[in-house]
Amino acid sequence: MLIEALVAIAIFSFAVLGIMGLQATSIRTVRDADYRVKASLFAHQIVGQMWVDRFNVPTYALNAGNAACTAGANAAANPVVTSWLSGLTDATNPGSLPGAADYQQQILVEPNNVVTVTVCWKSPQDTAPHNFALKTQIQG
């Protein structure tokens, strides 16, 4: 009877450990999904600003000569892009992306106003940066 009780406790303990592992995986997945949603929001936000100012789309280019998500600082001549970058990288803003300030965000403006926005971030638990890319054409 004592052996049966010990076996039952062992089975129950393995079940609890399995549930804890699933919970940890669930939390990690939800966190990653939250960051992707925030990155999508930021990319769509700057594209929306470009639509409002569609006659000046080339002035929104950012880090066009560099590969996306390389380490480094961001500097923009356009004040709208500067404001967008500060919202994206401000660590005190709960809506910002973690580690975004460490990577070069990218806005490519190709002929015919084809725009590619790449938003990069890296959470403390990750080993490599993540990115979200949005490509659209802005016509006016």
SEMARSE-210925 format. One record per atom (N, C-alpha, C, O): atom name; x, y, z. Coordinates in Angstrom, 1 decimal. Layout:
// residues N
{'CA',{X,Y,Z}} ...
// end
This chain:
// residues 140
{'N',{0.8,-1.2,0.0}} {'CA',{0.0,0.0,0.0}} {'C',{0.9,1.3,0.0}} {'O',{0.6,2.3,-0.7}} {'N',{1.9,1.2,0.7}} {'CA',{2.9,2.4,0.8}} {'C',{3.5,2.6,-0.6}} {'O',{3.7,3.7,-1.0}} {'N',{3.9,1.5,-1.3}} {'CA',{4.5,1.6,-2.6}} {'C',{3.5,2.2,-3.6}} {'O',{3.9,3.0,-4.4}} {'N',{2.2,1.8,-3.5}} {'CA',{1.2,2.4,-4.4}} {'C',{1.0,3.9,-4.1}} {'O',{0.9,4.6,-5.1}} {'N',{1.1,4.3,-2.9}} {'CA',{1.0,5.7,-2.6}} {'C',{2.2,6.5,-3.1}} {'O',{2.0,7.6,-3.7}} {'N',{3.4,5.9,-3.0}} {'CA',{4.6,6.6,-3.5}} {'C',{4.5,6.7,-5.1}} {'O',{4.9,7.7,-5.6}} {'N',{4.1,5.6,-5.7}} {'CA',{3.9,5.7,-7.2}} {'C',{2.9,6.7,-7.6}} {'O',{3.1,7.4,-8.6}} {'N',{1.8,6.8,-6.9}} {'CA',{0.8,7.8,-7.2}} {'C',{1.3,9.2,-7.0}} {'O',{1.0,10.1,-7.8}} {'N',{2.1,9.4,-6.0}} {'CA',{2.7,10.7,-5.7}} {'C',{3.7,11.1,-6.8}} {'O',{3.7,12.2,-7.3}} {'N',{4.4,10.1,-7.2}} {'CA',{5.4,10.3,-8.3}} {'C',{4.7,10.7,-9.6}} {'O',{5.1,11.6,-10.3}} {'N',{3.7,9.9,-10.0}} {'CA',{2.9,10.2,-11.2}} {'C',{2.3,11.6,-11.1}} {'O',{2.4,12.4,-12.1}} {'N',{1.7,12.0,-10.0}} {'CA',{1.1,13.3,-9.8}} {'C',{2.2,14.4,-9.9}} {'O',{2.0,15.4,-10.5}} {'N',{3.4,14.1,-9.3}} {'CA',{4.5,15.1,-9.4}} {'C',{4.9,15.3,-10.8}} {'O',{5.2,16.5,-11.2}} {'N',{5.0,14.3,-11.6}} {'CA',{5.4,14.4,-13.0}} {'C',{4.3,15.2,-13.8}} {'O',{4.7,16.0,-14.7}} {'N',{3.1,15.0,-13.5}} {'CA',{2.0,15.7,-14.1}} {'C',{2.1,17.2,-13.8}} {'O',{1.9,18.1,-14.7}} {'N',{2.4,17.5,-12.5}} {'CA',{2.5,18.9,-12.1}} {'C',{3.7,19.6,-12.8}} {'O',{3.6,20.7,-13.3}} {'N',{4.8,18.9,-12.9}} {'CA',{6.0,19.4,-13.6}} {'C',{5.7,19.7,-15.1}} {'O',{6.1,20.7,-15.6}} {'N',{5.0,18.8,-15.7}} {'CA',{4.6,18.9,-17.1}} {'C',{3.7,20.2,-17.3}} {'O',{3.9,20.9,-18.2}} {'N',{2.8,20.4,-16.4}} {'CA',{1.9,21.5,-16.4}} {'C',{2.7,22.8,-16.2}} {'O',{2.4,23.8,-16.9}} {'N',{3.7,22.8,-15.3}} {'CA',{4.5,24.0,-15.1}} {'C',{5.3,24.3,-16.4}} {'O',{5.5,25.4,-16.7}} {'N',{5.8,23.2,-17.1}} {'CA',{6.5,23.5,-18.3}} {'C',{5.7,24.0,-19.4}} {'O',{6.1,24.9,-20.1}} {'N',{4.4,23.6,-19.5}} {'CA',{3.5,24.1,-20.5}} {'C',{3.2,25.6,-20.1}} {'O',{3.0,26.4,-21.0}} {'N',{3.0,25.9,-18.9}} {'CA',{2.8,27.3,-18.5}} {'C',{3.9,28.2,-18.8}} {'O',{3.7,29.3,-19.3}} {'N',{5.2,27.8,-18.6}} {'CA',{6.3,28.6,-19.0}} {'C',{6.4,28.8,-20.5}} {'O',{6.7,29.9,-20.9}} {'N',{6.1,27.7,-21.3}} {'CA',{6.1,27.9,-22.7}} {'C',{5.0,28.8,-23.2}} {'O',{5.2,29.6,-24.1}} {'N',{3.8,28.7,-22.5}} {'CA',{2.7,29.6,-22.8}} {'C',{3.1,31.1,-22.6}} {'O',{2.8,31.9,-23.4}} {'N',{3.7,31.3,-21.4}} {'CA',{4.1,32.7,-21.1}} {'C',{5.1,33.3,-22.1}} {'O',{5.0,34.4,-22.5}} {'N',{6.0,32.5,-22.5}} {'CA',{7.0,32.9,-23.5}} {'C',{6.4,33.2,-24.8}} {'O',{6.7,34.1,-25.5}} {'N',{5.4,32.3,-25.2}} {'CA',{4.8,32.5,-26.5}} {'C',{3.9,33.8,-26.5}} {'O',{3.9,34.5,-27.5}} {'N',{3.2,34.0,-25.4}} {'CA',{2.4,35.2,-25.3}} {'C',{3.2,36.5,-25.3}} {'O',{2.9,37.4,-25.9}} {'N',{4.4,36.4,-24.6}} {'CA',{5.3,37.6,-24.6}} {'C',{5.8,37.9,-26.1}} {'O',{5.8,39.0,-26.5}} {'N',{6.2,36.8,-26.8}} {'CA',{6.7,37.0,-28.2}} {'C',{5.6,37.5,-29.0}} {'O',{5.8,38.4,-29.9}} {'N',{4.3,37.1,-28.9}} {'CA',{3.2,37.6,-29.7}} {'C',{3.0,39.0,-29.3}} {'O',{2.6,39.8,-30.2}} {'N',{3.1,39.4,-28.1}} {'CA',{2.9,40.8,-27.7}} {'C',{3.9,41.7,-28.4}} {'O',{3.6,42.8,-28.9}} {'N',{5.2,41.3,-28.4}} {'CA',{6.2,42.1,-29.1}} {'C',{6.0,42.2,-30.6}} {'O',{6.2,43.2,-31.2}} {'N',{5.5,41.1,-31.2}} {'CA',{5.2,41.2,-32.6}} {'C',{4.0,42.1,-32.9}} {'O',{4.1,42.8,-33.9}} {'N',{3.0,42.1,-32.1}} {'CA',{1.9,43.0,-32.2}} {'C',{2.4,44.5,-32.1}} {'O',{2.0,45.4,-32.8}} {'N',{3.2,44.7,-31.1}} {'CA',{3.8,46.1,-30.9}} {'C',{4.6,46.5,-32.1}} {'O',{4.5,47.7,-32.5}} {'N',{5.4,45.6,-32.6}} {'CA',{6.2,45.9,-33.8}} {'C',{5.4,46.2,-35.0}} {'O',{5.6,47.2,-35.7}} {'N',{4.3,45.5,-35.2}} {'CA',{3.4,45.7,-36.2}} {'C',{2.7,47.1,-36.1}} {'O',{2.5,47.8,-37.0}} {'N',{2.3,47.4,-34.8}} {'CA',{1.7,48.7,-34.6}} {'C',{2.7,49.8,-34.9}} {'O',{2.2,50.8,-35.6}} {'N',{3.9,49.7,-34.5}} {'CA',{4.9,50.8,-34.8}} {'C',{5.1,50.9,-36.4}} {'O',{5.2,52.0,-36.9}} {'N',{5.2,49.8,-37.1}} {'CA',{5.4,49.8,-38.5}} {'C',{4.2,50.5,-39.2}} {'O',{4.4,51.3,-40.1}} {'N',{3.0,50.1,-38.8}} {'CA',{1.8,50.7,-39.4}} {'C',{1.7,52.1,-39.0}} {'O',{1.1,52.9,-39.8}} {'N',{2.1,52.5,-37.9}} {'CA',{2.1,53.9,-37.4}} {'C',{2.9,54.8,-38.3}} {'O',{2.4,55.9,-38.8}} {'N',{4.1,54.4,-38.6}} {'CA',{5.0,55.3,-39.5}} {'C',{4.5,55.2,-40.9}} {'O',{4.6,56.2,-41.6}} {'N',{3.9,54.1,-41.4}} {'CA',{3.4,54.1,-42.7}} {'C',{2.1,55.0,-42.8}} {'O',{1.9,55.7,-43.8}} {'N',{1.4,55.0,-41.8}} {'CA',{0.2,56.0,-41.7}} {'C',{0.7,57.4,-41.8}} {'O',{0.0,58.2,-42.5}} {'N',{1.8,57.7,-41.1}} {'CA',{2.3,59.1,-41.2}} {'C',{2.8,59.4,-42.6}} {'O',{2.6,60.5,-43.1}} {'N',{3.3,58.4,-43.3}} {'CA',{3.8,58.6,-44.7}} {'C',{2.6,58.8,-45.6}} {'O',{2.7,59.6,-46.5}} {'N',{1.5,58.1,-45.4}} {'CA',{0.3,58.4,-46.2}} {'C',{-0.2,59.8,-46.0}} {'O',{-0.6,60.4,-47.0}} {'N',{-0.2,60.3,-44.8}} {'CA',{-0.6,61.7,-44.6}} {'C',{0.3,62.7,-45.3}} {'O',{-0.2,63.7,-45.8}} {'N',{1.6,62.4,-45.3}} {'CA',{2.6,63.2,-46.0}} {'C',{3.2,62.6,-47.2}} {'O',{4.4,62.6,-47.4}} {'N',{2.3,62.0,-48.0}} {'CA',{2.7,61.2,-49.2}} {'C',{3.5,61.9,-50.2}} {'O',{4.2,61.2,-51.1}} {'N',{3.6,63.2,-50.3}} {'CA',{4.4,63.9,-51.3}} {'C',{5.8,64.0,-50.8}} {'O',{6.7,64.5,-51.6}} {'N',{6.1,63.7,-49.6}} {'CA',{7.5,63.8,-49.0}} {'C',{8.0,62.4,-48.5}} {'O',{8.8,62.3,-47.6}} {'N',{7.5,61.3,-49.1}} {'CA',{7.8,60.0,-48.7}} {'C',{9.4,59.7,-48.7}} {'O',{9.9,59.1,-47.7}} {'N',{10.1,60.2,-49.6}} {'CA',{11.6,59.9,-49.6}} {'C',{12.3,60.5,-48.4}} {'O',{13.3,60.0,-48.0}} {'N',{11.7,61.5,-47.7}} {'CA',{12.4,62.1,-46.6}} {'C',{12.2,61.2,-45.3}} {'O',{12.9,61.5,-44.3}} {'N',{11.5,60.1,-45.4}} {'CA',{11.3,59.2,-44.3}} {'C',{12.3,58.1,-44.3}} {'O',{12.4,57.3,-43.3}} {'N',{13.2,58.0,-45.3}} {'CA',{14.2,57.0,-45.3}} {'C',{15.1,57.0,-44.1}} {'O',{15.5,58.0,-43.6}} {'N',{15.4,55.8,-43.6}} {'CA',{16.2,55.6,-42.4}} {'C',{17.1,54.4,-42.5}} {'O',{16.6,53.3,-42.8}} {'N',{18.4,54.7,-42.3}} {'CA',{19.4,53.6,-42.3}} {'C',{19.3,52.8,-43.6}} {'O',{19.4,51.5,-43.6}} {'N',{19.1,53.4,-44.7}} {'CA',{18.9,52.8,-46.0}} {'C',{20.2,52.1,-46.5}} {'O',{20.1,51.1,-47.2}} {'N',{21.3,52.5,-46.1}} {'CA',{22.6,51.9,-46.5}} {'C',{23.0,50.8,-45.7}} {'O',{24.0,50.1,-46.0}} {'N',{22.3,50.5,-44.6}} {'CA',{22.8,49.4,-43.7}} {'C',{21.8,48.2,-43.8}} {'O',{20.7,48.3,-44.3}} {'N',{22.3,47.1,-43.4}} {'CA',{21.4,45.9,-43.3}} {'C',{20.5,46.1,-42.1}} {'O',{20.8,46.7,-41.1}} {'N',{19.3,45.6,-42.2}} {'CA',{18.3,45.7,-41.1}} {'C',{18.8,45.0,-39.9}} {'O',{19.4,43.9,-40.0}} {'N',{18.5,45.5,-38.8}} {'CA',{18.7,45.0,-37.5}} {'C',{20.2,44.8,-37.1}} {'O',{20.6,43.9,-36.4}} {'N',{21.1,45.7,-37.7}} {'CA',{22.4,45.7,-37.2}} {'C',{22.5,46.5,-36.0}} {'O',{21.7,47.4,-35.7}} {'N',{23.5,46.2,-35.2}} {'CA',{23.7,47.0,-33.9}} {'C',{24.1,48.4,-34.2}} {'O',{24.9,48.6,-35.1}} {'N',{23.6,49.3,-33.5}} {'CA',{24.0,50.7,-33.7}} {'C',{22.8,51.7,-33.4}} {'O',{21.7,51.2,-33.1}} {'N',{23.2,52.9,-33.4}} {'CA',{22.2,54.0,-33.1}} {'C',{21.4,54.4,-34.3}} {'O',{21.8,54.2,-35.5}} {'N',{20.3,55.0,-34.1}} {'CA',{19.4,55.6,-35.2}} {'C',{19.5,57.1,-35.1}} {'O',{19.4,57.7,-34.1}} {'N',{19.6,57.7,-36.3}} {'CA',{19.5,59.1,-36.4}} {'C',{18.7,59.5,-37.7}} {'O',{19.0,59.0,-38.8}} {'N',{17.7,60.3,-37.5}} {'CA',{16.9,60.6,-38.6}} {'C',{16.8,62.2,-38.8}} {'O',{16.8,62.9,-37.8}} {'N',{16.7,62.6,-40.0}} {'CA',{16.6,64.0,-40.3}} {'C',{15.2,64.5,-40.2}} {'O',{14.9,65.6,-39.9}} {'N',{14.2,63.6,-40.5}} {'CA',{12.8,63.9,-40.5}} {'C',{12.3,63.9,-39.0}} {'O',{12.5,62.9,-38.3}} {'N',{11.7,65.0,-38.6}} {'CA',{11.2,65.0,-37.2}} {'C',{10.1,64.0,-36.9}} {'O',{10.0,63.5,-35.7}} {'N',{9.3,63.6,-37.8}} {'CA',{8.3,62.6,-37.6}} {'C',{9.0,61.2,-37.3}} {'O',{8.5,60.5,-36.5}} {'N',{10.0,60.9,-38.1}} {'CA',{10.7,59.7,-37.9}} {'C',{11.5,59.7,-36.5}} {'O',{11.5,58.7,-35.8}} {'N',{12.0,60.8,-36.1}} {'CA',{12.7,61.0,-34.8}} {'C',{11.7,60.7,-33.7}} {'O',{12.0,60.0,-32.8}} {'N',{10.5,61.3,-33.8}} {'CA',{9.4,61.1,-32.8}} {'C',{9.0,59.6,-32.8}} {'O',{8.8,59.1,-31.7}} {'N',{8.9,59.0,-33.9}} {'CA',{8.5,57.6,-34.0}} {'C',{9.6,56.7,-33.4}} {'O',{9.3,55.8,-32.6}} {'N',{10.8,57.0,-33.6}} {'CA',{11.9,56.3,-33.0}} {'C',{12.0,56.4,-31.5}} {'O',{12.2,55.5,-30.8}} {'N',{11.7,57.6,-31.0}} {'CA',{11.7,57.8,-29.5}} {'C',{10.6,57.0,-28.9}} {'O',{10.7,56.5,-27.8}} {'N',{9.4,56.9,-29.5}} {'CA',{8.3,56.1,-29.0}} {'C',{8.7,54.6,-29.0}} {'O',{8.3,53.8,-28.1}} {'N',{9.4,54.2,-30.0}} {'CA',{9.7,52.8,-30.2}} {'C',{10.8,52.3,-29.3}} {'O',{10.8,51.2,-28.8}} {'N',{11.8,53.2,-29.0}} {'CA',{12.9,52.8,-28.2}} {'C',{13.0,53.3,-26.7}} {'O',{13.9,53.0,-26.0}} {'N',{12.0,54.1,-26.3}} {'CA',{12.0,54.7,-25.0}} {'C',{11.7,53.6,-23.9}} {'O',{10.5,53.1,-23.9}} {'N',{12.6,53.3,-23.1}} {'CA',{12.5,52.2,-22.2}} {'C',{11.5,52.5,-21.1}} {'O',{10.9,51.6,-20.4}} {'N',{11.2,53.8,-20.8}} {'CA',{10.2,54.1,-19.8}} {'C',{8.8,54.0,-20.4}} {'O',{7.8,54.0,-19.6}} {'N',{8.6,53.9,-21.7}} {'CA',{7.3,53.8,-22.3}} {'C',{6.9,52.3,-22.3}} {'O',{7.6,51.5,-22.9}} {'N',{5.8,51.9,-21.6}} {'CA',{5.4,50.5,-21.6}} {'C',{5.0,49.9,-23.0}} {'O',{5.0,48.7,-23.1}} {'N',{4.8,50.8,-23.9}} {'CA',{4.5,50.3,-25.3}} {'C',{5.7,50.2,-26.2}} {'O',{5.5,49.7,-27.3}} {'N',{6.9,50.5,-25.7}} {'CA',{8.0,50.3,-26.5}} {'C',{8.5,48.9,-26.6}} {'O',{8.0,48.0,-25.8}} {'N',{9.4,48.6,-27.5}} {'CA',{10.0,47.3,-27.6}} {'C',{11.3,47.2,-26.9}} {'O',{12.1,48.1,-27.0}} {'N',{11.5,46.1,-26.2}} {'CA',{12.8,45.9,-25.5}} {'C',{14.0,45.7,-26.4}} {'O',{13.9,45.0,-27.4}} {'N',{15.0,46.4,-26.1}} {'CA',{16.2,46.3,-26.9}} {'C',{16.2,47.0,-28.2}} {'O',{17.2,46.9,-29.0}} {'N',{15.1,47.7,-28.6}} {'CA',{15.0,48.3,-29.9}} {'C',{16.0,49.4,-30.0}} {'O',{16.5,49.7,-31.2}} {'N',{16.4,50.1,-29.0}} {'CA',{17.4,51.2,-29.0}} {'C',{18.8,50.7,-29.4}} {'O',{19.6,51.4,-29.9}} {'N',{19.0,49.4,-29.3}} {'CA',{20.4,48.8,-29.6}} {'C',{20.5,48.5,-31.0}} {'O',{21.6,48.2,-31.5}} {'N',{19.4,48.5,-31.8}} {'CA',{19.5,48.0,-33.2}} {'C',{19.0,49.1,-34.1}} {'O',{18.2,50.0,-33.7}} {'N',{19.5,49.1,-35.3}} {'CA',{19.1,50.1,-36.3}} {'C',{17.8,49.7,-37.0}} {'O',{17.7,48.7,-37.6}} {'N',{16.8,50.5,-36.8}} {'CA',{15.5,50.3,-37.4}} {'C',{15.7,50.8,-38.9}} {'O',{16.7,51.5,-39.2}} {'N',{14.9,50.3,-39.8}} {'CA',{15.1,50.6,-41.2}} {'C',{13.8,51.0,-41.9}} {'O',{12.8,50.3,-41.7}} {'N',{13.9,52.1,-42.7}} {'CA',{12.8,52.5,-43.5}} {'C',{13.4,52.6,-44.9}} {'O',{14.2,53.6,-45.2}} {'N',{13.1,51.7,-45.8}} {'CA',{13.6,51.8,-47.2}} {'C',{12.5,52.4,-48.1}} {'O',{11.4,52.0,-48.0}} {'N',{12.9,53.4,-48.9}} {'CA',{12.0,54.0,-49.9}} {'C',{12.6,53.7,-51.2}} {'O',{13.6,54.2,-51.6}} {'N',{11.9,52.8,-52.0}} {'CA',{12.3,52.4,-53.3}} {'C',{11.5,53.3,-54.4}} {'O',{10.6,54.0,-54.0}} {'N',{11.9,53.1,-55.6}} {'CA',{11.2,53.8,-56.7}} {'C',{9.6,53.6,-56.6}} {'O',{9.2,52.5,-56.2}} {'N',{8.9,54.5,-57.1}} {'CA',{7.4,54.4,-57.0}} {'C',{6.9,54.4,-55.6}} {'O',{5.8,53.9,-55.4}} {'N',{7.6,54.9,-54.7}} {'CA',{7.2,55.0,-53.3}} {'C',{6.8,53.6,-52.7}} {'O',{5.9,53.5,-51.9}} {'N',{7.6,52.6,-53.0}} {'CA',{7.5,51.3,-52.4}} {'C',{8.3,51.4,-51.1}} {'O',{9.5,51.6,-51.2}} {'N',{7.7,51.2,-50.0}} {'CA',{8.3,51.4,-48.7}} {'C',{8.4,50.1,-47.9}} {'O',{7.4,49.3,-47.9}} {'N',{9.5,49.8,-47.3}} {'CA',{9.7,48.7,-46.5}} {'C',{10.2,49.2,-45.1}} {'O',{11.2,49.8,-45.0}} {'N',{9.4,48.9,-44.1}} {'CA',{9.7,49.3,-42.7}} {'C',{10.1,48.0,-42.0}} {'O',{9.3,47.1,-41.9}} {'N',{11.3,48.0,-41.4}} {'CA',{11.7,46.9,-40.6}} {'C',{12.0,47.4,-39.2}} {'O',{12.8,48.2,-38.9}} {'N',{11.2,46.7,-38.2}} {'CA',{11.3,47.1,-36.8}} {'C',{12.1,45.9,-36.1}} {'O',{11.7,44.8,-36.3}} {'N',{13.1,46.3,-35.3}} {'CA',{13.9,45.2,-34.7}} {'C',{13.9,45.4,-33.2}} {'O',{13.8,46.5,-32.6}} {'N',{14.0,44.3,-32.5}} {'CA',{14.0,44.3,-31.0}} {'C',{14.6,43.0,-30.5}} {'O',{14.8,42.0,-31.3}} {'N',{15.0,43.0,-29.3}} {'CA',{15.6,41.8,-28.6}} {'C',{15.3,41.8,-27.1}} {'O',{15.7,42.7,-26.4}} {'N',{14.5,40.9,-26.7}} {'CA',{14.1,40.8,-25.3}} {'C',{15.3,40.2,-24.5}} {'O',{16.2,39.6,-25.1}} {'N',{15.4,40.5,-23.2}} {'CA',{16.6,40.0,-22.4}} {'C',{16.8,38.5,-22.5}} {'O',{17.9,38.0,-22.3}} {'N',{15.7,37.7,-22.7}} {'CA',{15.8,36.3,-22.7}} {'C',{16.3,35.7,-24.0}} {'O',{16.6,34.5,-24.1}} {'N',{16.3,36.5,-25.1}} {'CA',{16.6,36.0,-26.4}} {'C',{18.1,36.2,-26.7}} {'O',{18.8,37.0,-26.1}} {'N',{18.6,35.3,-27.6}} {'CA',{20.0,35.4,-28.0}} {'C',{20.2,36.2,-29.3}} {'O',{21.3,36.7,-29.5}} {'N',{19.2,36.3,-30.1}} {'CA',{19.3,37.0,-31.4}} {'C',{18.1,38.0,-31.5}} {'O',{17.0,37.8,-30.9}} {'N',{18.3,39.1,-32.2}} {'CA',{17.2,40.0,-32.4}} {'C',{16.1,39.4,-33.3}} {'O',{16.3,38.6,-34.2}} {'N',{14.9,39.9,-33.1}} {'CA',{13.7,39.6,-33.9}} {'C',{13.4,40.8,-34.7}} {'O',{13.9,41.9,-34.4}} {'N',{12.7,40.6,-35.8}} {'CA',{12.3,41.8,-36.6}} {'C',{10.9,41.5,-37.2}} {'O',{10.4,40.4,-37.4}} {'N',{10.3,42.6,-37.5}} {'CA',{9.0,42.6,-38.2}} {'C',{9.1,43.6,-39.4}} {'O',{9.6,44.7,-39.3}} {'N',{8.8,43.1,-40.6}} {'CA',{8.9,43.9,-41.8}} {'C',{7.6,44.1,-42.5}} {'O',{6.8,43.2,-42.6}} {'N',{7.3,45.3,-42.9}} {'CA',{6.1,45.7,-43.6}} {'C',{6.5,46.3,-44.9}} {'O',{7.2,47.3,-44.9}} {'N',{5.9,45.9,-46.0}} {'CA',{6.2,46.4,-47.3}} {'C',{4.9,46.9,-47.9}} {'O',{3.9,46.2,-47.9}} {'N',{4.9,48.1,-48.4}} {'CA',{3.7,48.7,-49.0}} {'C',{4.0,49.7,-50.0}} {'O',{5.2,50.2,-50.1}} {'N',{3.1,50.1,-50.8}} {'CA',{3.3,51.2,-51.8}} {'C',{2.4,52.3,-51.5}} {'O',{1.2,52.2,-51.3}} {'N',{3.0,53.5,-51.4}} {'CA',{2.2,54.7,-51.0}} {'C',{2.1,55.5,-52.3}} {'O',{3.1,56.0,-52.9}} {'N',{0.9,55.7,-52.8}} {'CA',{0.6,56.5,-54.0}} {'C',{-0.2,57.7,-53.6}} {'O',{-1.0,57.7,-52.7}} {'N',{-0.1,58.7,-54.4}} {'CA',{-0.8,59.9,-54.1}} {'C',{-1.2,60.5,-55.4}} {'O',{-1.9,61.6,-55.4}} 
// end
